Amino acid sequence: MYYGGFTAGDRHVQMLGDFADLWERAAADGTPVRAIVGDDPVEFAETFAQAYSGKQWIDKERERLTKTIEARRRRQRKGADS
């Protein structure tokens, strides 16, 4: 959950439900854990979470940074044109 940075609670619920379903099916089929997570369980977890990420809190900060730089660039141009 640290990695995801989700802002929408419904995405959490969907992800956790799908995660539970994945492991329930694996248990029922006798699928080994490594067959699901592969050699790198961290990569598996990060990739799984990314599939549900949607809009994240950092998106707002990225947008704010982009707008700030653009506004600064426009002010500099305006000053150069004067």
C-alpha positions in Angstrom: 0.0 0.0 0.0 3.0 2.4 0.5 3.8 2.1 -3.2 0.4 2.7 -4.6 -0.3 6.2 -3.3 -4.0 5.7 -4.2 -6.4 8.5 -3.7 -9.6 6.6 -4.6 -10.8 4.2 -1.9 -12.8 2.1 -4.5 -9.5 1.3 -6.2 -8.2 -0.1 -2.9 -11.3 -2.3 -2.5 -11.1 -3.6 -6.0 -7.4 -4.3 -5.8 -7.7 -6.2 -2.5 -10.7 -8.2 -3.8 -8.8 -9.2 -6.9 -5.7 -10.0 -4.8 -7.7 -12.2 -2.5 -9.3 -13.9 -5.6 -5.9 -14.5 -7.1 -4.6 -16.3 -4.0 -7.9 -18.2 -3.5 -7.7 -19.6 -7.0 -4.0 -20.4 -6.6 -4.7 -22.3 -3.4 -7.6 -24.2 -5.0 -5.5 -25.1 -8.0 -2.4 -26.0 -5.9 -0.4 -23.3 -7.7 3.0 -22.6 -6.0 3.6 -19.1 -4.7 6.7 -18.7 -6.9 4.6 -19.6 -10.0 2.6 -16.5 -9.3 5.1 -14.0 -7.9 8.1 -15.2 -10.0 11.7 -14.7 -8.9 11.1 -11.1 -7.6 8.2 -10.8 -5.3 8.8 -7.1 -4.9 8.5 -6.5 -8.6 5.3 -8.6 -8.6 3.8 -6.5 -5.8 4.8 -3.2 -7.5 3.4 -4.3 -10.9 0.2 -5.6 -9.3 -0.3 -2.2 -7.5 0.5 -0.2 -10.6 -2.3 -1.9 -12.4 -4.8 -0.3 -10.0 -3.1 3.0 -9.4 -5.4 5.4 -11.3 -5.0 8.9 -10.0 -2.3 9.3 -7.3 -1.6 12.1 -4.8 1.6 12.8 -6.6 -0.2 13.6 -9.8 -1.4 16.9 -8.3 2.1 17.8 -7.4 3.5 17.0 -10.8 0.8 19.2 -12.4 1.6 22.0 -10.0 5.3 21.9 -10.8 4.6 21.9 -14.6 2.2 24.9 -14.2 4.7 26.8 -12.1 7.5 26.3 -14.6 5.3 27.3 -17.5 4.1 30.4 -15.7 7.7 31.4 -14.9 8.6 30.9 -18.6 5.8 33.1 -19.7 6.8 35.9 -17.3 10.4 35.7 -18.6 9.2 36.0 -22.2 7.0 38.9 -21.3 9.9 40.6 -19.6 12.2 40.0 -22.7 9.5 41.4 -25.0 9.3 44.7 -23.1 
